[in-house]
Amino acid sequence: MTSAPATSDASPSAARLRAVQRRTLAVLSAAQILGGVGVAVGLALSSVVVDQLSGSTMISGFAGTATVLGAALLALPTAKASGRGGRRTGLSLAYLAALLGCVVSVVAIGLGSWQLLLAGLVLVGGGSAGNLAARYSATDLSPKNHAARHLSLVVWAATVGSVAGPNLAEPADRIGLAAGMAGKAGPFAFAALAFALALLVVFAGLRPDPLKLAREHDGRKPTTEAGSRTIRTAWRILRTTPAARQALIMIAVSHTAMVSIMSMTPVQLHHDGADLDVIGIVISLHIAGMYVMSPVVGWLADRAGRVPVLLLGMGLLLASAVLAATADHRVWQVTVALFVLGLGWSCGLVAGSALVSESVEIEGRPAVQGLSDLLMNVCGASGTVVAGVIVGGLSYGVLGVGVGVMVALAGIWLALAARQTGPTSRPRSS
């Protein structure tokens, strides 16, 4: 348990904490929008550009894998930097990596090198790492029973970038061509601008740093050792913190289920004869399920509790898997399945992330959060590969059955584990 907050005159007042938290949420939301635009613009054309440069559809599939891999690889450095220098340092590192990745991508397209482009896309994954880390930054100063709501507001802000980003790719390409860039380089230059603005917003606006102020509020002295051994620290904490283990597993299961079904749905719809407009609508509704309802999910997680909302998420993911498995050629049923899939993912991410933040003491929080994002991205990448093998060798329906079994087992395990550990304590004072 964390020691009581310092009571000296130097201790941050409650009024100051509330004011800083309001500013922090505004800054993080702005950065999330900008970072979301950068990620979405890059992803909109990355596979197409790799396909054109390599002349291989198989190689083009590595574009998405490279970005997810980059997000996973940069999760721990982002957490380590946050542990040592605060959230501003960690987020700045992630967005700077994404900015450099976009610059490398522009150069690669100009040179016609798909190998260099894939390397650039790995760095672009820093944008996703930054956006994921931003949600945790929203909880450092959140008052009691508000962590999920504050976290969900930052998650919700990603809606703007996710929806607007792909629609900006074509205008950015035209501007790039007019400026003398190679075809399809313009969107990556635009993404670089978006990440540069996100970096500026975080670096200039995230003052005072929420993690540093939370440590001060808890009576903790700044230390250069924090975050020095991120993985070792995280595993040590997880061994003695059942609630954090439960949260990490539920986040990983939720993300694996979502990515597995979502990644193969466009392929299934295309094979069923659906045109691009229909596929676009289905994916848009899926994204709406993921982000638009997140503030409601956050409110529910604060009112009803983290574990009940996690179990609700497992139920929604199971329902989505059943709908997908039995959809056959019914596009409307696939559409409903994808929307419900997004809602289930939102429950898992918001409630799980809030549970991670509140069950771990302030010093170890960045390490565990970084490990959570690492596992989340690794599971997502693995889910995509396995889903492709299942659908290619068997069917989309079998994929739904497999995801349903995984989710059902995870939900049963969580219910039993939560009953054994009892109510989750809140280690930090609020």
C-alpha positions as MATLAB code, in Angstrom:
seq = 'MTSAPATSDASPSAARLRAVQRRTLAVLSAAQILGGVGVAVGLALSSVVVDQLSGSTMISGFAGTATVLGAALLALPTAKASGRGGRRTGLSLAYLAALLGCVVSVVAIGLGSWQLLLAGLVLVGGGSAGNLAARYSATDLSPKNHAARHLSLVVWAATVGSVAGPNLAEPADRIGLAAGMAGKAGPFAFAALAFALALLVVFAGLRPDPLKLAREHDGRKPTTEAGSRTIRTAWRILRTTPAARQALIMIAVSHTAMVSIMSMTPVQLHHDGADLDVIGIVISLHIAGMYVMSPVVGWLADRAGRVPVLLLGMGLLLASAVLAATADHRVWQVTVALFVLGLGWSCGLVAGSALVSESVEIEGRPAVQGLSDLLMNVCGASGTVVAGVIVGGLSYGVLGVGVGVMVALAGIWLALAARQTGPTSRPRSS';
ca = [
       0.000    0.000    0.000;
       1.213    3.499   -0.754;
       2.071    5.718    2.161;
      -0.254    8.588    2.927;
       0.289   11.795    1.003;
       2.697   14.287    2.461;
       1.025   16.936    4.554;
       3.687   19.623    4.261;
       3.064   22.968    2.619;
       4.950   21.680   -0.446;
       2.329   18.973   -1.025;
       0.074   19.775   -4.001;
      -3.332   21.020   -2.899;
      -6.522   19.265   -4.010;
      -7.545   22.344   -6.004;
      -4.227   22.412   -7.819;
      -4.457   18.688   -8.601;
      -7.911   19.145  -10.112;
      -6.738   22.090  -12.227;
      -3.664   20.210  -13.458;
      -5.771   17.137  -14.242;
      -8.175   19.188  -16.366;
      -5.226   20.622  -18.286;
      -3.642   17.169  -18.579;
      -6.800   15.654  -20.071;
      -7.068   18.500  -22.596;
      -3.417   18.153  -23.636;
      -3.605   14.359  -23.898;
      -6.830   14.518  -25.924;
      -5.279   16.997  -28.358;
      -2.180   14.826  -28.718;
      -4.368   11.749  -29.168;
      -6.268   13.412  -32.012;
      -3.076   14.493  -33.768;
      -1.344   11.181  -33.174;
      -4.444    9.320  -34.330;
      -4.452   11.285  -37.580;
      -0.796   10.430  -38.145;
      -1.327    6.720  -37.516;
      -4.490    6.531  -39.640;
      -3.006    8.410  -42.595;
       0.043    6.149  -42.610;
      -1.961    2.945  -42.288;
      -4.396    3.967  -45.006;
      -1.788    3.601  -47.745;
       1.119    1.656  -46.272;
       0.146   -1.767  -47.630;
      -0.723   -0.276  -51.022;
       2.659    1.459  -51.306;
       4.583   -1.649  -50.227;
       2.616   -3.648  -52.784;
       3.511   -1.195  -55.556;
       7.188   -0.987  -54.630;
       7.707   -4.719  -54.073;
       5.336   -6.062  -56.704;
       4.194   -8.681  -54.196;
       0.847   -8.888  -52.440;
       2.419  -11.226  -49.883;
       5.087   -8.669  -48.967;
       2.443   -5.932  -48.740;
       0.975   -7.744  -45.737;
       4.149   -6.970  -43.809;
       3.245   -3.265  -43.806;
       0.653   -3.697  -41.055;
       2.873   -6.177  -39.239;
       5.759   -3.674  -39.243;
       3.630   -0.970  -37.632;
       2.271   -3.308  -34.951;
       5.781   -4.616  -34.318;
       7.004   -1.054  -33.926;
       4.285   -0.277  -31.396;
       5.307   -3.356  -29.415;
       9.040   -2.608  -29.581;
       8.546    1.007  -28.507;
       6.136    0.232  -25.655;
       8.894   -0.584  -23.167;
      11.250    2.318  -24.090;
       8.256    4.652  -23.746;
       7.464    3.186  -20.325;
      11.121    3.330  -19.280;
      11.399    6.985  -20.291;
       8.170    7.745  -18.415;
       9.451    6.017  -15.305;
      12.651    8.032  -15.329;
      11.584   11.416  -16.676;
       7.796   11.524  -16.420;
       4.966   11.118  -18.889;
       6.112   14.067  -21.002;
       9.448   12.378  -21.660;
       7.890    9.018  -22.535;
       5.213   10.377  -24.866;
       7.706   12.711  -26.543;
       9.980    9.753  -27.278;
       7.116    7.798  -28.866;
       5.916   10.650  -31.082;
       9.497   11.573  -32.050;
      10.084    7.983  -33.218;
       6.886    8.157  -35.296;
       7.972   11.480  -36.797;
      11.349   10.037  -37.802;
       9.595    6.964  -39.207;
       7.452    9.119  -41.470;
      10.535   10.977  -42.724;
      12.231    7.634  -43.474;
       9.068    6.486  -45.268;
       9.030    9.577  -47.495;
      12.672    8.991  -48.406;
      12.008    5.276  -49.020;
       9.143    5.997  -51.407;
      11.294    8.503  -53.274;
      14.034    5.875  -53.607;
      11.576    3.118  -54.489;
      12.803    0.916  -51.620;
      10.141   -1.218  -49.944;
      12.743   -2.569  -47.507;
      13.504    0.926  -46.216;
       9.791    1.688  -46.140;
       9.141   -1.279  -43.848;
      11.913   -0.038  -41.567;
      10.274    3.372  -41.490;
       6.893    1.825  -40.675;
       8.409    0.126  -37.627;
       9.263    3.580  -36.288;
       5.832    4.889  -37.299;
       4.506    2.339  -34.796;
       5.733    4.770  -32.158;
       2.590    6.772  -32.856;
       0.448    3.860  -31.721;
       2.712    3.340  -28.706;
       2.288    6.997  -27.774;
      -1.475    6.910  -28.175;
      -1.730    3.798  -25.996;
       0.531    5.323  -23.335;
      -1.534    8.523  -23.336;
      -4.535    6.700  -21.861;
      -2.483    5.667  -18.837;
      -1.179    9.209  -18.418;
      -4.771   10.311  -17.855;
      -5.023    8.248  -14.636;
      -2.029    9.566  -12.686;
      -3.975   12.427  -11.090;
      -7.519   11.127  -11.420;
      -9.548   11.277   -8.192;
     -11.042    8.214   -6.583;
     -13.622    6.412   -8.746;
     -12.847    8.573  -11.798;
      -9.840    6.793  -13.334;
     -11.849    4.869  -15.931;
     -13.832    7.937  -16.967;
     -10.744   10.087  -17.406;
      -8.945    7.321  -19.275;
     -11.965    6.783  -21.526;
     -12.071   10.454  -22.523;
      -8.568   10.174  -23.958;
      -9.502    6.915  -25.693;
     -12.581    8.638  -27.134;
     -10.430   11.404  -28.609;
      -8.858    8.774  -30.870;
     -12.182    8.637  -32.727;
     -11.446   11.924  -34.461;
      -8.069   10.812  -35.767;
      -9.247    7.322  -36.718;
     -12.147    8.673  -38.766;
     -10.494   11.749  -40.270;
      -7.066   10.266  -41.018;
      -7.907    7.928  -43.927;
      -9.983   10.653  -45.598;
      -6.977   12.998  -45.577;
      -4.682   10.594  -47.431;
      -5.839   11.507  -50.950;
      -5.676   15.325  -50.492;
      -2.258   14.918  -48.867;
      -1.080   12.881  -51.850;
      -2.204   15.608  -54.274;
      -0.398   18.264  -52.252;
       2.707   16.083  -52.119;
       2.686   15.612  -55.899;
       2.298   19.370  -56.385;
       5.303   19.882  -54.094;
       7.419   17.522  -56.194;
       7.247   14.445  -53.992;
       6.920   10.922  -55.304;
       3.440    9.441  -55.580;
       2.012    8.310  -52.198;
       4.786   10.154  -50.300;
       2.527   13.102  -49.484;
       0.401   11.248  -46.905;
       3.500   10.224  -44.977;
       4.768   13.818  -45.037;
       1.366   14.899  -43.700;
       1.577   12.209  -41.008;
       5.014   13.556  -40.067;
       3.436   16.994  -39.573;
       0.694   15.479  -37.400;
       3.234   13.680  -35.215;
       5.375   16.835  -34.987;
       2.348   18.756  -33.706;
       1.532   15.956  -31.233;
       5.131   16.100  -30.006;
       4.899   19.882  -29.617;
       1.585   19.676  -27.745;
       2.947   17.091  -25.301;
       6.338   18.725  -24.799;
       4.958   22.225  -24.291;
       1.595   21.455  -22.731;
       2.176   18.583  -20.316;
       3.524   20.849  -17.591;
       3.545   20.063  -14.736;
       4.086   16.435  -15.550;
       1.170   14.359  -14.141;
       3.310   11.397  -13.085;
       5.871   13.586  -11.325;
       3.104   15.507   -9.574;
       1.396   12.258   -8.542;
       4.675   11.078   -7.002;
       4.997   14.370   -5.171;
       1.421   14.000   -3.929;
       2.241   10.497   -2.656;
       5.310   11.820   -0.843;
       7.704   10.122   -3.260;
      11.091   11.601   -4.081;
      12.102   11.691   -7.755;
      14.553    8.902   -8.600;
      16.683    8.177  -11.626;
      16.304    4.455  -10.951;
      12.602    4.407  -11.817;
      12.066    2.496  -15.030;
      15.694    1.366  -15.306;
      14.681   -2.312  -15.470;
      11.217   -2.137  -16.914;
      10.501   -5.808  -17.643;
      12.067   -7.131  -14.429;
      10.187   -4.542  -12.367;
       6.896   -5.328  -14.092;
       7.171   -9.100  -13.607;
       8.103   -8.645   -9.950;
       5.013   -6.513   -9.375;
       2.734   -8.885  -11.282;
       3.833  -11.845   -9.159;
       2.449  -10.139   -6.064;
      -0.506   -8.242   -7.580;
      -3.328  -10.563   -8.731;
      -5.558   -7.713   -9.904;
      -2.855   -6.398  -12.237;
      -2.334   -9.891  -13.666;
      -6.048  -10.243  -14.294;
      -6.161   -6.856  -16.015;
      -3.202   -7.586  -18.310;
      -4.639  -10.926  -19.374;
      -8.076   -9.434  -20.095;
      -6.580   -6.592  -22.134;
      -4.525   -9.091  -24.153;
      -7.510  -11.403  -24.731;
      -9.774   -8.504  -25.722;
      -7.254   -7.157  -28.203;
      -6.451  -10.570  -29.665;
     -10.147  -11.334  -30.188;
     -10.813   -7.938  -31.758;
      -7.848   -7.937  -34.123;
      -8.340  -11.562  -35.177;
     -11.931  -11.093  -36.348;
     -11.561   -7.518  -37.577;
      -8.493   -8.220  -39.725;
     -10.194  -11.004  -41.668;
     -13.658   -9.448  -42.033;
     -12.806   -7.297  -45.097;
     -11.389  -10.392  -46.808;
     -14.517  -12.398  -45.991;
     -16.834   -9.632  -47.206;
     -14.813   -9.249  -50.403;
     -15.064  -12.992  -51.081;
     -18.819  -12.729  -50.539;
     -19.031  -10.077  -53.256;
     -19.375   -6.952  -51.104;
     -18.027   -3.778  -52.722;
     -15.566   -1.386  -51.092;
     -18.285    1.004  -49.927;
     -20.002   -1.742  -47.935;
     -16.700   -2.912  -46.465;
     -15.901    0.687  -45.505;
     -19.235    1.098  -43.717;
     -18.752   -2.137  -41.769;
     -15.271   -1.127  -40.609;
     -16.450    2.400  -39.763;
     -19.211    1.013  -37.542;
     -16.654   -1.266  -35.928;
     -14.417    1.716  -35.132;
     -17.461    3.553  -33.759;
     -18.080    0.632  -31.416;
     -14.458    0.770  -30.285;
     -14.250    4.472  -29.474;
     -17.533    6.392  -29.537;
     -19.029    4.613  -26.507;
     -15.816    4.630  -24.446;
     -16.956    7.472  -22.106;
     -20.066    5.421  -21.259;
     -17.868    2.375  -20.670;
     -15.600    4.451  -18.419;
     -18.543    5.755  -16.397;
     -19.895    2.227  -16.006;
     -16.491    0.882  -14.931;
     -16.256    3.563  -12.230;
     -19.800    2.922  -10.995;
     -20.147   -0.853  -11.319;
     -16.504   -1.844  -10.899;
     -13.668   -2.977  -13.143;
     -14.252   -6.727  -13.033;
     -17.993   -6.568  -13.860;
     -17.237   -4.429  -16.929;
     -14.426   -6.776  -17.941;
     -16.894   -9.675  -17.708;
     -19.392   -7.629  -19.734;
     -16.657   -7.151  -22.331;
     -16.023  -10.885  -22.482;
     -19.750  -11.439  -22.955;
     -19.892   -8.936  -25.814;
     -16.824  -10.452  -27.473;
     -18.368  -13.915  -27.160;
     -21.626  -12.667  -28.714;
     -19.653  -11.089  -31.547;
     -17.754  -14.328  -32.176;
     -21.009  -16.306  -32.316;
     -22.545  -13.783  -34.724;
     -19.454  -13.906  -36.949;
     -19.295  -17.703  -36.860;
     -22.937  -18.066  -37.928;
     -23.159  -15.113  -40.336;
     -22.624  -17.189  -43.490;
     -23.188  -14.622  -46.303;
     -25.404  -12.203  -44.317;
     -23.656   -8.839  -44.442;
     -26.002   -7.292  -41.860;
     -25.039   -9.963  -39.331;
     -21.336   -9.402  -39.941;
     -21.952   -5.669  -39.447;
     -23.652   -6.254  -36.099;
     -20.859   -8.640  -35.104;
     -18.190   -6.029  -35.831;
     -20.005   -3.284  -33.912;
     -20.447   -5.564  -30.883;
     -16.800   -6.607  -31.256;
     -15.766   -2.963  -30.923;
     -17.887   -2.510  -27.782;
     -16.379   -5.617  -26.191;
     -12.874   -4.382  -26.957;
     -13.696   -0.996  -25.424;
     -14.874   -2.659  -22.198;
     -11.692   -4.721  -22.014;
      -9.343   -1.825  -22.734;
     -10.954    0.844  -20.550;
     -11.790   -1.305  -17.507;
      -8.575   -3.318  -17.793;
      -6.369   -0.229  -18.101;
      -8.075    1.416  -15.127;
      -7.555   -1.754  -13.075;
      -3.855   -1.824  -13.996;
      -3.416    1.802  -12.930;
      -5.221    1.541   -9.602;
      -3.798   -1.817   -8.502;
      -0.123   -0.866   -8.877;
       1.760    1.675   -6.768;
       2.914    4.862   -8.458;
       6.619    3.934   -8.785;
       5.973    0.653  -10.595;
       3.034    1.816  -12.650;
       4.895    2.838  -15.856;
       6.722   -0.508  -15.992;
       3.545   -2.590  -15.698;
       1.694   -0.320  -18.129;
       4.519   -0.648  -20.648;
       4.498   -4.423  -20.347;
       0.716   -4.351  -20.825;
       1.064   -2.450  -24.112;
       3.867   -4.760  -25.236;
       1.774   -7.886  -24.621;
      -1.258   -6.235  -26.197;
       0.569   -5.517  -29.445;
       2.356   -8.874  -29.574;
      -0.948  -10.685  -29.062;
      -2.575   -8.507  -31.727;
       0.133   -9.293  -34.267;
      -0.013  -13.002  -33.424;
      -3.800  -12.977  -33.675;
      -3.630  -11.526  -37.168;
      -1.242  -14.236  -38.353;
      -3.221  -17.091  -36.777;
      -6.515  -15.675  -38.072;
      -5.150  -15.593  -41.598;
      -4.046  -19.208  -41.349;
      -7.439  -20.317  -39.989;
      -9.485  -18.481  -42.599;
      -7.138  -19.502  -45.409;
      -7.099  -23.156  -44.431;
     -10.585  -23.542  -42.941;
     -13.156  -20.730  -42.856;
     -14.247  -17.437  -41.315;
     -16.833  -19.359  -39.305;
     -14.161  -21.533  -37.719;
     -12.268  -18.371  -36.762;
     -15.384  -17.148  -34.942;
     -15.667  -20.438  -33.068;
     -12.004  -20.332  -32.044;
     -12.244  -16.743  -30.798;
     -15.458  -17.595  -28.941;
     -13.818  -20.492  -27.099;
     -10.823  -18.320  -26.132;
     -13.034  -15.525  -24.822;
     -15.347  -17.881  -22.925;
     -12.426  -19.562  -21.157;
     -10.937  -16.170  -20.279;
     -14.240  -14.964  -18.849;
     -14.675  -18.087  -16.706;
     -11.097  -17.773  -15.443;
     -11.612  -14.081  -14.546;
     -14.840  -14.804  -12.672;
     -13.163  -17.533  -10.611;
      -9.965  -15.539  -10.023;
     -11.856  -12.402   -8.971;
     -13.930  -14.437   -6.506;
     -10.753  -15.775   -4.898;
      -8.951  -12.429   -4.644;
     -12.032  -10.472   -3.560;
     -12.514   -6.702   -4.075;
      -9.587   -4.836   -5.570;
      -7.891   -2.448   -3.210;
      -6.813    0.966   -4.335;
      -3.158    1.395   -3.370;
      -2.825    5.082   -4.060;
      -4.510    7.752   -2.012;
      -6.844   10.110   -3.807;
];
